[in-house]
Amino acid sequence: MSNVIPFKKPSLKKKAKEKTLCSHGFHKWKVVTKNQFDSKAGKLVTTYRCERCGKKKNEAL
């Protein structure tokens, strides 16, 4: 007979980490009001940070 390998069901925590909204491009952006001025370009800059994953994006006005 062959060896029987027990398959373990992945935990919900691991499953959720693989299929989060942020990994599919649906971030939850929030405006960071700490730094609003870019000294190199001399423009007002809006900085956004995702509440779930912490990714940052900048937008110049």
CHARMM-style PDB file with segment names, atoms N, HN, CA, C and O in Angstrom:
ATOM      1  N   MET     1       0.829  -1.189   0.000  1.00  0.00      PROA
ATOM      2  CA  MET     1       0.000   0.000   0.000  1.00  0.00      PROA
ATOM      3  C   MET     1       0.871   1.249   0.000  1.00  0.00      PROA
ATOM      4  O   MET     1       2.048   1.219   0.358  1.00  0.00      PROA
ATOM      5  N   SER     2       0.256   2.328  -0.409  1.00  0.00      PROA
ATOM      6  HN  SER     2      -0.700   2.352  -0.700  1.00  0.00      PROA
ATOM      7  CA  SER     2       0.995   3.595  -0.449  1.00  0.00      PROA
ATOM      8  C   SER     2       0.825   4.358   0.864  1.00  0.00      PROA
ATOM      9  O   SER     2      -0.054   4.069   1.676  1.00  0.00      PROA
ATOM     10  N   ASN     3       1.690   5.327   1.031  1.00  0.00      PROA
ATOM     11  HN  ASN     3       2.404   5.562   0.371  1.00  0.00      PROA
ATOM     12  CA  ASN     3       1.612   6.161   2.229  1.00  0.00      PROA
ATOM     13  C   ASN     3       0.484   7.177   2.081  1.00  0.00      PROA
ATOM     14  O   ASN     3       0.299   7.759   1.012  1.00  0.00      PROA
ATOM     15  N   VAL     4      -0.254   7.382   3.141  1.00  0.00      PROA
ATOM     16  HN  VAL     4      -0.104   6.910   4.009  1.00  0.00      PROA
ATOM     17  CA  VAL     4      -1.352   8.344   3.134  1.00  0.00      PROA
ATOM     18  C   VAL     4      -0.844   9.645   3.737  1.00  0.00      PROA
ATOM     19  O   VAL     4      -0.335   9.666   4.858  1.00  0.00      PROA
ATOM     20  N   ILE     5      -0.989  10.731   2.981  1.00  0.00      PROA
ATOM     21  HN  ILE     5      -1.402  10.714   2.071  1.00  0.00      PROA
ATOM     22  CA  ILE     5      -0.534  12.042   3.446  1.00  0.00      PROA
ATOM     23  C   ILE     5      -1.751  12.823   3.940  1.00  0.00      PROA
ATOM     24  O   ILE     5      -2.686  13.056   3.174  1.00  0.00      PROA
ATOM     25  N   PRO     6      -1.750  13.229   5.205  1.00  0.00      PROA
ATOM     26  CA  PRO     6      -2.891  14.019   5.690  1.00  0.00      PROA
ATOM     27  C   PRO     6      -2.797  15.462   5.186  1.00  0.00      PROA
ATOM     28  O   PRO     6      -1.800  16.141   5.427  1.00  0.00      PROA
ATOM     29  N   PHE     7      -3.822  15.920   4.496  1.00  0.00      PROA
ATOM     30  HN  PHE     7      -4.632  15.368   4.300  1.00  0.00      PROA
ATOM     31  CA  PHE     7      -3.846  17.295   4.007  1.00  0.00      PROA
ATOM     32  C   PHE     7      -4.457  18.186   5.074  1.00  0.00      PROA
ATOM     33  O   PHE     7      -5.529  17.907   5.610  1.00  0.00      PROA
ATOM     34  N   LYS     8      -3.747  19.260   5.364  1.00  0.00      PROA
ATOM     35  HN  LYS     8      -2.876  19.487   4.928  1.00  0.00      PROA
ATOM     36  CA  LYS     8      -4.198  20.179   6.404  1.00  0.00      PROA
ATOM     37  C   LYS     8      -4.935  21.354   5.758  1.00  0.00      PROA
ATOM     38  O   LYS     8      -4.449  21.943   4.793  1.00  0.00      PROA
ATOM     39  N   LYS     9      -6.087  21.683   6.287  1.00  0.00      PROA
ATOM     40  HN  LYS     9      -6.482  21.204   7.071  1.00  0.00      PROA
ATOM     41  CA  LYS     9      -6.876  22.799   5.783  1.00  0.00      PROA
ATOM     42  C   LYS     9      -6.183  24.101   6.191  1.00  0.00      PROA
ATOM     43  O   LYS     9      -5.820  24.253   7.357  1.00  0.00      PROA
ATOM     44  N   PRO    10      -5.988  25.048   5.257  1.00  0.00      PROA
ATOM     45  CA  PRO    10      -5.323  26.306   5.615  1.00  0.00      PROA
ATOM     46  C   PRO    10      -6.171  27.112   6.594  1.00  0.00      PROA
ATOM     47  O   PRO    10      -7.399  27.125   6.508  1.00  0.00      PROA
ATOM     48  N   SER    11      -5.497  27.783   7.522  1.00  0.00      PROA
ATOM     49  HN  SER    11      -4.500  27.772   7.592  1.00  0.00      PROA
ATOM     50  CA  SER    11      -6.212  28.572   8.523  1.00  0.00      PROA
ATOM     51  C   SER    11      -6.876  29.784   7.873  1.00  0.00      PROA
ATOM     52  O   SER    11      -6.469  30.220   6.796  1.00  0.00      PROA
ATOM     53  N   LEU    12      -7.885  30.317   8.524  1.00  0.00      PROA
ATOM     54  HN  LEU    12      -8.216  29.964   9.399  1.00  0.00      PROA
ATOM     55  CA  LEU    12      -8.597  31.475   7.989  1.00  0.00      PROA
ATOM     56  C   LEU    12      -7.693  32.696   7.912  1.00  0.00      PROA
ATOM     57  O   LEU    12      -7.836  33.528   7.016  1.00  0.00      PROA
ATOM     58  N   LYS    13      -6.766  32.800   8.852  1.00  0.00      PROA
ATOM     59  HN  LYS    13      -6.650  32.125   9.580  1.00  0.00      PROA
ATOM     60  CA  LYS    13      -5.838  33.932   8.870  1.00  0.00      PROA
ATOM     61  C   LYS    13      -4.958  33.919   7.622  1.00  0.00      PROA
ATOM     62  O   LYS    13      -4.746  34.955   6.992  1.00  0.00      PROA
ATOM     63  N   LYS    14      -4.451  32.745   7.275  1.00  0.00      PROA
ATOM     64  HN  LYS    14      -4.623  31.903   7.787  1.00  0.00      PROA
ATOM     65  CA  LYS    14      -3.594  32.617   6.098  1.00  0.00      PROA
ATOM     66  C   LYS    14      -4.397  32.835   4.816  1.00  0.00      PROA
ATOM     67  O   LYS    14      -3.911  33.452   3.868  1.00  0.00      PROA
ATOM     68  N   LYS    15      -5.619  32.327   4.794  1.00  0.00      PROA
ATOM     69  HN  LYS    15      -6.014  31.825   5.564  1.00  0.00      PROA
ATOM     70  CA  LYS    15      -6.482  32.485   3.636  1.00  0.00      PROA
ATOM     71  C   LYS    15      -6.795  33.958   3.382  1.00  0.00      PROA
ATOM     72  O   LYS    15      -6.766  34.413   2.238  1.00  0.00      PROA
ATOM     73  N   ALA    16      -7.091  34.696   4.438  1.00  0.00      PROA
ATOM     74  HN  ALA    16      -7.114  34.327   5.367  1.00  0.00      PROA
ATOM     75  CA  ALA    16      -7.435  36.109   4.315  1.00  0.00      PROA
ATOM     76  C   ALA    16      -6.233  36.934   3.887  1.00  0.00      PROA
ATOM     77  O   ALA    16      -6.385  37.917   3.162  1.00  0.00      PROA
ATOM     78  N   LYS    17      -5.052  36.552   4.321  1.00  0.00      PROA
ATOM     79  HN  LYS    17      -4.928  35.754   4.910  1.00  0.00      PROA
ATOM     80  CA  LYS    17      -3.845  37.296   3.965  1.00  0.00      PROA
ATOM     81  C   LYS    17      -3.560  37.189   2.468  1.00  0.00      PROA
ATOM     82  O   LYS    17      -3.046  38.130   1.862  1.00  0.00      PROA
ATOM     83  N   GLU    18      -3.886  36.064   1.884  1.00  0.00      PROA
ATOM     84  HN  GLU    18      -4.304  35.300   2.375  1.00  0.00      PROA
ATOM     85  CA  GLU    18      -3.640  35.856   0.458  1.00  0.00      PROA
ATOM     86  C   GLU    18      -4.640  36.608  -0.410  1.00  0.00      PROA
ATOM     87  O   GLU    18      -4.305  37.008  -1.525  1.00  0.00      PROA
ATOM     88  N   LYS    19      -5.844  36.806   0.070  1.00  0.00      PROA
ATOM     89  HN  LYS    19      -6.117  36.481   0.976  1.00  0.00      PROA
ATOM     90  CA  LYS    19      -6.912  37.373  -0.755  1.00  0.00      PROA
ATOM     91  C   LYS    19      -7.429  38.696  -0.199  1.00  0.00      PROA
ATOM     92  O   LYS    19      -8.640  38.906  -0.145  1.00  0.00      PROA
ATOM     93  N   THR    20      -6.552  39.572   0.207  1.00  0.00      PROA
ATOM     94  HN  THR    20      -5.568  39.401   0.164  1.00  0.00      PROA
ATOM     95  CA  THR    20      -7.002  40.849   0.740  1.00  0.00      PROA
ATOM     96  C   THR    20      -7.371  41.793  -0.388  1.00  0.00      PROA
ATOM     97  O   THR    20      -6.995  41.586  -1.542  1.00  0.00      PROA
ATOM     98  N   LEU    21      -8.102  42.816  -0.042  1.00  0.00      PROA
ATOM     99  HN  LEU    21      -8.408  42.983   0.896  1.00  0.00      PROA
ATOM    100  CA  LEU    21      -8.517  43.803  -1.032  1.00  0.00      PROA
ATOM    101  C   LEU    21      -7.314  44.557  -1.586  1.00  0.00      PROA
ATOM    102  O   LEU    21      -7.269  44.861  -2.777  1.00  0.00      PROA
ATOM    103  N   CYS    22      -6.343  44.858  -0.735  1.00  0.00      PROA
ATOM    104  HN  CYS    22      -6.379  44.611   0.233  1.00  0.00      PROA
ATOM    105  CA  CYS    22      -5.181  45.637  -1.168  1.00  0.00      PROA
ATOM    106  C   CYS    22      -4.360  44.900  -2.225  1.00  0.00      PROA
ATOM    107  O   CYS    22      -3.813  45.531  -3.130  1.00  0.00      PROA
ATOM    108  N   SER    23      -4.269  43.605  -2.122  1.00  0.00      PROA
ATOM    109  HN  SER    23      -4.713  43.093  -1.387  1.00  0.00      PROA
ATOM    110  CA  SER    23      -3.482  42.857  -3.106  1.00  0.00      PROA
ATOM    111  C   SER    23      -4.130  42.875  -4.486  1.00  0.00      PROA
ATOM    112  O   SER    23      -3.471  42.601  -5.489  1.00  0.00      PROA
ATOM    113  N   HSD    24      -5.421  43.200  -4.538  1.00  0.00      PROA
ATOM    114  HN  HSD    24      -5.956  43.423  -3.723  1.00  0.00      PROA
ATOM    115  CA  HSD    24      -6.130  43.302  -5.813  1.00  0.00      PROA
ATOM    116  C   HSD    24      -6.302  44.748  -6.258  1.00  0.00      PROA
ATOM    117  O   HSD    24      -7.002  45.015  -7.234  1.00  0.00      PROA
ATOM    118  N   GLY    25      -5.669  45.686  -5.549  1.00  0.00      PROA
ATOM    119  HN  GLY    25      -5.100  45.469  -4.756  1.00  0.00      PROA
ATOM    120  CA  GLY    25      -5.692  47.083  -5.964  1.00  0.00      PROA
ATOM    121  C   GLY    25      -6.784  47.933  -5.340  1.00  0.00      PROA
ATOM    122  O   GLY    25      -6.960  49.087  -5.733  1.00  0.00      PROA
ATOM    123  N   PHE    26      -7.517  47.398  -4.386  1.00  0.00      PROA
ATOM    124  HN  PHE    26      -7.375  46.461  -4.067  1.00  0.00      PROA
ATOM    125  CA  PHE    26      -8.584  48.154  -3.732  1.00  0.00      PROA
ATOM    126  C   PHE    26      -8.111  48.617  -2.359  1.00  0.00      PROA
ATOM    127  O   PHE    26      -8.436  48.013  -1.337  1.00  0.00      PROA
ATOM    128  N   HSD    27      -7.336  49.703  -2.355  1.00  0.00      PROA
ATOM    129  HN  HSD    27      -7.072  50.194  -3.185  1.00  0.00      PROA
ATOM    130  CA  HSD    27      -6.790  50.229  -1.112  1.00  0.00      PROA
ATOM    131  C   HSD    27      -7.812  51.114  -0.415  1.00  0.00      PROA
ATOM    132  O   HSD    27      -8.789  51.558  -1.019  1.00  0.00      PROA
ATOM    133  N   LYS    28      -7.571  51.360   0.857  1.00  0.00      PROA
ATOM    134  HN  LYS    28      -6.777  51.000   1.348  1.00  0.00      PROA
ATOM    135  CA  LYS    28      -8.415  52.253   1.652  1.00  0.00      PROA
ATOM    136  C   LYS    28      -7.565  53.473   1.982  1.00  0.00      PROA
ATOM    137  O   LYS    28      -6.948  53.535   3.045  1.00  0.00      PROA
ATOM    138  N   TRP    29      -7.533  54.459   1.055  1.00  0.00      PROA
ATOM    139  HN  TRP    29      -8.035  54.408   0.192  1.00  0.00      PROA
ATOM    140  CA  TRP    29      -6.646  55.603   1.168  1.00  0.00      PROA
ATOM    141  C   TRP    29      -7.150  56.593   2.207  1.00  0.00      PROA
ATOM    142  O   TRP    29      -8.346  56.865   2.305  1.00  0.00      PROA
ATOM    143  N   LYS    30      -6.198  57.129   2.986  1.00  0.00      PROA
ATOM    144  HN  LYS    30      -5.226  56.908   2.906  1.00  0.00      PROA
ATOM    145  CA  LYS    30      -6.486  58.160   3.970  1.00  0.00      PROA
ATOM    146  C   LYS    30      -5.416  59.232   3.823  1.00  0.00      PROA
ATOM    147  O   LYS    30      -4.242  58.914   3.632  1.00  0.00      PROA
ATOM    148  N   VAL    31      -5.810  60.503   3.909  1.00  0.00      PROA
ATOM    149  HN  VAL    31      -6.764  60.762   4.064  1.00  0.00      PROA
ATOM    150  CA  VAL    31      -4.884  61.615   3.722  1.00  0.00      PROA
ATOM    151  C   VAL    31      -4.001  61.754   4.953  1.00  0.00      PROA
ATOM    152  O   VAL    31      -4.487  61.753   6.084  1.00  0.00      PROA
ATOM    153  N   VAL    32      -2.681  61.877   4.717  1.00  0.00      PROA
ATOM    154  HN  VAL    32      -2.287  61.878   3.798  1.00  0.00      PROA
ATOM    155  CA  VAL    32      -1.718  62.131   5.787  1.00  0.00      PROA
ATOM    156  C   VAL    32      -1.444  63.628   5.782  1.00  0.00      PROA
ATOM    157  O   VAL    32      -0.998  64.172   4.771  1.00  0.00      PROA
ATOM    158  N   THR    33      -1.704  64.298   6.895  1.00  0.00      PROA
ATOM    159  HN  THR    33      -2.067  63.856   7.715  1.00  0.00      PROA
ATOM    160  CA  THR    33      -1.588  65.760   6.941  1.00  0.00      PROA
ATOM    161  C   THR    33      -0.288  66.231   7.577  1.00  0.00      PROA
ATOM    162  O   THR    33      -0.160  67.415   7.891  1.00  0.00      PROA
ATOM    163  N   LYS    34       0.662  65.356   7.773  1.00  0.00      PROA
ATOM    164  HN  LYS    34       0.558  64.395   7.519  1.00  0.00      PROA
ATOM    165  CA  LYS    34       1.919  65.744   8.418  1.00  0.00      PROA
ATOM    166  C   LYS    34       2.780  66.631   7.515  1.00  0.00      PROA
ATOM    167  O   LYS    34       3.163  67.730   7.915  1.00  0.00      PROA
ATOM    168  N   ASN    35       3.083  66.170   6.313  1.00  0.00      PROA
ATOM    169  HN  ASN    35       2.772  65.277   5.988  1.00  0.00      PROA
ATOM    170  CA  ASN    35       3.916  66.922   5.370  1.00  0.00      PROA
ATOM    171  C   ASN    35       3.075  67.302   4.155  1.00  0.00      PROA
ATOM    172  O   ASN    35       2.614  66.434   3.414  1.00  0.00      PROA
ATOM    173  N   GLN    36       2.878  68.616   3.955  1.00  0.00      PROA
ATOM    174  HN  GLN    36       3.252  69.321   4.558  1.00  0.00      PROA
ATOM    175  CA  GLN    36       2.062  69.049   2.825  1.00  0.00      PROA
ATOM    176  C   GLN    36       2.866  69.805   1.776  1.00  0.00      PROA
ATOM    177  O   GLN    36       2.324  70.148   0.726  1.00  0.00      PROA
ATOM    178  N   PHE    37       4.138  70.072   2.029  1.00  0.00      PROA
ATOM    179  HN  PHE    37       4.579  69.793   2.882  1.00  0.00      PROA
ATOM    180  CA  PHE    37       4.918  70.898   1.118  1.00  0.00      PROA
ATOM    181  C   PHE    37       6.155  70.139   0.674  1.00  0.00      PROA
ATOM    182  O   PHE    37       6.895  69.614   1.505  1.00  0.00      PROA
ATOM    183  N   ASP    38       6.383  70.078  -0.633  1.00  0.00      PROA
ATOM    184  HN  ASP    38       5.782  70.504  -1.308  1.00  0.00      PROA
ATOM    185  CA  ASP    38       7.564  69.424  -1.193  1.00  0.00      PROA
ATOM    186  C   ASP    38       8.621  70.486  -1.427  1.00  0.00      PROA
ATOM    187  O   ASP    38       8.409  71.398  -2.227  1.00  0.00      PROA
ATOM    188  N   SER    39       9.753  70.390  -0.750  1.00  0.00      PROA
ATOM    189  HN  SER    39       9.926  69.650  -0.100  1.00  0.00      PROA
ATOM    190  CA  SER    39      10.771  71.440  -0.829  1.00  0.00      PROA
ATOM    191  C   SER    39      11.531  71.423  -2.160  1.00  0.00      PROA
ATOM    192  O   SER    39      12.012  72.470  -2.594  1.00  0.00      PROA
ATOM    193  N   LYS    40      11.652  70.272  -2.816  1.00  0.00      PROA
ATOM    194  HN  LYS    40      11.262  69.421  -2.463  1.00  0.00      PROA
ATOM    195  CA  LYS    40      12.393  70.201  -4.079  1.00  0.00      PROA
ATOM    196  C   LYS    40      11.604  70.830  -5.224  1.00  0.00      PROA
ATOM    197  O   LYS    40      12.152  71.624  -5.989  1.00  0.00      PROA
ATOM    198  N   ALA    41      10.339  70.487  -5.348  1.00  0.00      PROA
ATOM    199  HN  ALA    41       9.894  69.842  -4.727  1.00  0.00      PROA
ATOM    200  CA  ALA    41       9.524  71.007  -6.441  1.00  0.00      PROA
ATOM    201  C   ALA    41       8.848  72.325  -6.075  1.00  0.00      PROA
ATOM    202  O   ALA    41       8.434  73.070  -6.963  1.00  0.00      PROA
ATOM    203  N   GLY    42       8.731  72.619  -4.796  1.00  0.00      PROA
ATOM    204  HN  GLY    42       9.067  72.013  -4.074  1.00  0.00      PROA
ATOM    205  CA  GLY    42       8.077  73.842  -4.353  1.00  0.00      PROA
ATOM    206  C   GLY    42       6.583  73.831  -4.571  1.00  0.00      PROA
ATOM    207  O   GLY    42       5.989  74.873  -4.848  1.00  0.00      PROA
ATOM    208  N   LYS    43       5.965  72.668  -4.449  1.00  0.00      PROA
ATOM    209  HN  LYS    43       6.447  71.822  -4.224  1.00  0.00      PROA
ATOM    210  CA  LYS    43       4.529  72.530  -4.680  1.00  0.00      PROA
ATOM    211  C   LYS    43       3.862  71.908  -3.461  1.00  0.00      PROA
ATOM    212  O   LYS    43       4.506  71.266  -2.630  1.00  0.00      PROA
ATOM    213  N   LEU    44       2.561  72.116  -3.382  1.00  0.00      PROA
ATOM    214  HN  LEU    44       2.038  72.637  -4.057  1.00  0.00      PROA
ATOM    215  CA  LEU    44       1.788  71.423  -2.361  1.00  0.00      PROA
ATOM    216  C   LEU    44       1.591  69.975  -2.800  1.00  0.00      PROA
ATOM    217  O   LEU    44       1.262  69.701  -3.954  1.00  0.00      PROA
ATOM    218  N   VAL    45       1.794  69.073  -1.878  1.00  0.00      PROA
ATOM    219  HN  VAL    45       2.062  69.296  -0.941  1.00  0.00      PROA
ATOM    220  CA  VAL    45       1.699  67.650  -2.182  1.00  0.00      PROA
ATOM    221  C   VAL    45       0.743  67.000  -1.189  1.00  0.00      PROA
ATOM    222  O   VAL    45       0.852  67.212   0.018  1.00  0.00      PROA
ATOM    223  N   THR    46      -0.184  66.216  -1.699  1.00  0.00      PROA
ATOM    224  HN  THR    46      -0.273  66.044  -2.681  1.00  0.00      PROA
ATOM    225  CA  THR    46      -1.082  65.449  -0.845  1.00  0.00      PROA
ATOM    226  C   THR    46      -0.540  64.029  -0.765  1.00  0.00      PROA
ATOM    227  O   THR    46      -0.337  63.372  -1.786  1.00  0.00      PROA
ATOM    228  N   THR    47      -0.311  63.564   0.451  1.00  0.00      PROA
ATOM    229  HN  THR    47      -0.476  64.097   1.280  1.00  0.00      PROA
ATOM    230  CA  THR    47       0.193  62.217   0.664  1.00  0.00      PROA
ATOM    231  C   THR    47      -0.936  61.347   1.192  1.00  0.00      PROA
ATOM    232  O   THR    47      -1.629  61.708   2.142  1.00  0.00      PROA
ATOM    233  N   TYR    48      -1.104  60.204   0.563  1.00  0.00      PROA
ATOM    234  HN  TYR    48      -0.541  59.910  -0.209  1.00  0.00      PROA
ATOM    235  CA  TYR    48      -2.122  59.247   0.984  1.00  0.00      PROA
ATOM    236  C   TYR    48      -1.433  58.005   1.535  1.00  0.00      PROA
ATOM    237  O   TYR    48      -0.373  57.613   1.047  1.00  0.00      PROA
ATOM    238  N   ARG    49      -2.031  57.386   2.549  1.00  0.00      PROA
ATOM    239  HN  ARG    49      -2.892  57.704   2.945  1.00  0.00      PROA
ATOM    240  CA  ARG    49      -1.525  56.132   3.115  1.00  0.00      PROA
ATOM    241  C   ARG    49      -2.701  55.166   3.253  1.00  0.00      PROA
ATOM    242  O   ARG    49      -3.772  55.539   3.733  1.00  0.00      PROA
ATOM    243  N   CYS    50      -2.487  53.930   2.830  1.00  0.00      PROA
ATOM    244  HN  CYS    50      -1.617  53.627   2.440  1.00  0.00      PROA
ATOM    245  CA  CYS    50      -3.523  52.909   2.943  1.00  0.00      PROA
ATOM    246  C   CYS    50      -3.638  52.483   4.404  1.00  0.00      PROA
ATOM    247  O   CYS    50      -2.636  52.192   5.057  1.00  0.00      PROA
ATOM    248  N   GLU    51      -4.869  52.450   4.907  1.00  0.00      PROA
ATOM    249  HN  GLU    51      -5.683  52.686   4.377  1.00  0.00      PROA
ATOM    250  CA  GLU    51      -5.085  52.082   6.305  1.00  0.00      PROA
ATOM    251  C   GLU    51      -4.836  50.604   6.556  1.00  0.00      PROA
ATOM    252  O   GLU    51      -4.474  50.219   7.668  1.00  0.00      PROA
ATOM    253  N   ARG    52      -5.024  49.772   5.541  1.00  0.00      PROA
ATOM    254  HN  ARG    52      -5.318  50.084   4.638  1.00  0.00      PROA
ATOM    255  CA  ARG    52      -4.864  48.334   5.727  1.00  0.00      PROA
ATOM    256  C   ARG    52      -3.418  47.873   5.608  1.00  0.00      PROA
ATOM    257  O   ARG    52      -2.914  47.172   6.485  1.00  0.00      PROA
ATOM    258  N   CYS    53      -2.744  48.268   4.515  1.00  0.00      PROA
ATOM    259  HN  CYS    53      -3.154  48.837   3.803  1.00  0.00      PROA
ATOM    260  CA  CYS    53      -1.410  47.716   4.247  1.00  0.00      PROA
ATOM    261  C   CYS    53      -0.276  48.707   4.485  1.00  0.00      PROA
ATOM    262  O   CYS    53       0.876  48.287   4.598  1.00  0.00      PROA
ATOM    263  N   GLY    54      -0.560  50.010   4.566  1.00  0.00      PROA
ATOM    264  HN  GLY    54      -1.496  50.351   4.474  1.00  0.00      PROA
ATOM    265  CA  GLY    54       0.473  51.001   4.837  1.00  0.00      PROA
ATOM    266  C   GLY    54       1.170  51.548   3.607  1.00  0.00      PROA
ATOM    267  O   GLY    54       2.133  52.303   3.742  1.00  0.00      PROA
ATOM    268  N   LYS    55       0.723  51.198   2.420  1.00  0.00      PROA
ATOM    269  HN  LYS    55      -0.059  50.585   2.310  1.00  0.00      PROA
ATOM    270  CA  LYS    55       1.333  51.692   1.188  1.00  0.00      PROA
ATOM    271  C   LYS    55       1.065  53.185   1.050  1.00  0.00      PROA
ATOM    272  O   LYS    55       0.002  53.669   1.439  1.00  0.00      PROA
ATOM    273  N   LYS    56       2.047  53.926   0.483  1.00  0.00      PROA
ATOM    274  HN  LYS    56       2.911  53.533   0.166  1.00  0.00      PROA
ATOM    275  CA  LYS    56       1.921  55.373   0.331  1.00  0.00      PROA
ATOM    276  C   LYS    56       1.805  55.752  -1.138  1.00  0.00      PROA
ATOM    277  O   LYS    56       2.347  55.075  -2.012  1.00  0.00      PROA
ATOM    278  N   LYS    57       1.082  56.857  -1.401  1.00  0.00      PROA
ATOM    279  HN  LYS    57       0.641  57.407  -0.691  1.00  0.00      PROA
ATOM    280  CA  LYS    57       1.070  57.438  -2.739  1.00  0.00      PROA
ATOM    281  C   LYS    57       0.989  58.952  -2.587  1.00  0.00      PROA
ATOM    282  O   LYS    57       0.368  59.463  -1.655  1.00  0.00      PROA
ATOM    283  N   ASN    58       1.622  59.658  -3.514  1.00  0.00      PROA
ATOM    284  HN  ASN    58       2.126  59.243  -4.272  1.00  0.00      PROA
ATOM    285  CA  ASN    58       1.670  61.118  -3.491  1.00  0.00      PROA
ATOM    286  C   ASN    58       0.934  61.677  -4.691  1.00  0.00      PROA
ATOM    287  O   ASN    58       0.888  61.069  -5.761  1.00  0.00      PROA
ATOM    288  N   GLU    59       0.354  62.864  -4.482  1.00  0.00      PROA
ATOM    289  HN  GLU    59       0.392  63.357  -3.613  1.00  0.00      PROA
ATOM    290  CA  GLU    59      -0.349  63.545  -5.560  1.00  0.00      PROA
ATOM    291  C   GLU    59      -0.025  65.026  -5.460  1.00  0.00      PROA
ATOM    292  O   GLU    59      -0.303  65.656  -4.440  1.00  0.00      PROA
ATOM    293  N   ALA    60       0.568  65.591  -6.524  1.00  0.00      PROA
ATOM    294  HN  ALA    60       0.794  65.079  -7.353  1.00  0.00      PROA
ATOM    295  CA  ALA    60       0.922  67.009  -6.545  1.00  0.00      PROA
ATOM    296  C   ALA    60      -0.269  67.821  -7.031  1.00  0.00      PROA
ATOM    297  O   ALA    60      -0.995  67.408  -7.935  1.00  0.00      PROA
ATOM    298  N   LEU    61      -0.456  68.977  -6.418  1.00  0.00      PROA
ATOM    299  HN  LEU    61       0.134  69.313  -5.683  1.00  0.00      PROA
ATOM    300  CA  LEU    61      -1.563  69.856  -6.817  1.00  0.00      PROA
ATOM    301  C   LEU    61      -1.092  70.909  -7.777  1.00  0.00      PROA
ATOM    302  OT1 LEU    61      -1.885  71.738  -8.222  1.00  0.00      PROA
TER     303      LEU     61
END
